[in-house]
Amino acid sequence: MTRLITALTVMWRLAAPYFRSAEDRRAGRLLLAAVIAIELAIVGITVLVNQWNARFYNALQERAWDTFVSELLYFCVLAAAFIVLAVYQLYLNQWLQIRWRRWMTAQYLGHWLDDGNHYRMQLLGDAADNPDQRIADDINLFIDRGLAIGLGLLSSVVTLASFVTILWSLSAQAPLVIGGTTWSFPGYLVWAALIYAVVGTVFTHLIGRPLIGLNFQQQRYEADFRFHLVRVRENGEQIALLGGETAERARLLDRFGAVMANWYAIMTRQKKLTFFTAGFNQVSTVFPFVVVSPAYFAGGFSLGGLMQTSEAFSSVQRALSFFVTSYRQLAEWQAVIDRLAGFDAALTAGRALATVPERIVVSAEPDAEAVAAEALEVRLPAGTPLVAADALVLPAGVRVLVGGPSGSGKSTLFRALAGVWPFGRGRVSVPAGRSVMVLPQRPYLPVGTLAAAIAYPALPDAFPRDRVTEVLGTVGLGGLADRLDEEAHWGRMLSLGEQQRLAIARAILHAPDYLFLDEATASLDEPSETALYGLLRRRLPETALISIGHRSTLMPLHDRHVVLERDGNLHRLREATGAPGA
Ligand SMILES: Nc1ncnc2c1ncn2[C@@H]1O[C@H](COP(=O)(O)OP(=O)(O)OP(=O)(O)O)[C@@H](O)[C@H]1O
């Protein structure tokens, strides 16, 4: 029971915001009201059809031709109304689904992407596996199944209320007579239907309960398998060069093994459940007749009455067995709710990480003249100290080379200065209104046109075309100028050196105040690297360049040289002796 209440609370927390949203609540509420109204109208038609049953079968029994014809016509009217309602119910339901889904997707994308939360969530580890599945599949399933189950439940409750009344009065008309003795008691047909359905529900629940967890796991294993397939696709070149196909196949089959093992468990459980539900459904066809037959054969009941009673009995029993028939859907839905709730929690944890008391605080200071780190200690997510930078000051236009052994924490220090690495303590102040750009060794090039890849993160047409062409020429990629509108996976097509040139072109177009280059030219030959640094110097004279690099040829291209040196259990940033470039 507490589980049910928790599930309902979580469901409400996930579903309600859409119907309260400023953007779409009117349309959402209207569509929902229409879908509910149609559902109720359909139940109304079922009640009318039930009453029609009595009249129609009586007309057949009495061979009353005129009544038969008029009842047939009446049925046609009901059927026509039912068809129109069924069509519009589906149509409006789908309309509601896509609007609701658009809203929820936008919300989740916002919470995931805003303010670097996706990256912090990733740093937190396995808190939210496969966010893509949460956003693409789970939101869809939550809405689709939620509406189906919600409307099914509503329809069952209303059907139950309507038909229990009918069945109650029919119980009085059809006394239960066995062996000449009357055994009936008020509403005995209702009680029979109730007991039958409750037995079914209890057994279904007992047999089917493990399906909730199994379905949850299944989705997870499937997503995991898909994720690893995508990894292989993305790293195809490396795998082919290393001849890693056999290892990959083994790894993928291993992942698939988990999919299969869980699937077997689902199959076994499903088999048990289907044995029960299929049997239950078969018995349901004849059970009402069995219950009413004593009254019918005792002679006090017409054929119409029998048919109406069996129909009403079936409706009550169907409504009561709603839980039995939709158990699989409910199990799946419960798993979806659990996953979305888990994703929600991970989103919140990611956001909370940005505001924990002990973290690296990066703030924009109106009076600051330089990027400055004060008592900065950068740590790993697990809390291990990595880098200490007591008093780093990077004035505008400075050119600093950051050195230090591999793994000493240079890239992590850049992440901390750029404000995406919260683990640690101390402060970083950035002059307000100054822009910062970080170029990593392997730049991110979104799939799309080349123009979009260069302009990223600005919009594809943010820079005049002739300027883009000219800048491409200056970084040595003039040959690509006439392919700016070509859509491709540029990150795979261009060599790493070309990608690095492209990233330099991006930096020149954006002209940031602070440009951090994390081995951003390491794939270029030394003369090209020197030429590109010269270009940056000429094109962005005001921009501070802070580079990480291991080559000694970088030294003369910078004014200052700082290094990370081991100091106890961490590396400390110190000014290196001997000014580079001197
Ligand atoms: N997300 C993370 N979780 C745990 N450890 C991490 C994470 N990111 C980096 N590290 C660890 O922090 C240490 C410093 O990594 P970092 O990439 O900053 O070093 P680096 O000095 O830039 O190295 P290189 O010169 O080889 O590029 C490494 O030991 C690395 O394994």
Residues whose N, C-alpha, C, O or C-beta is under 5 A from the ligand:
A	BS01	LIG	L380 P405 S406 G407 S408 G409 K410 S411 T412
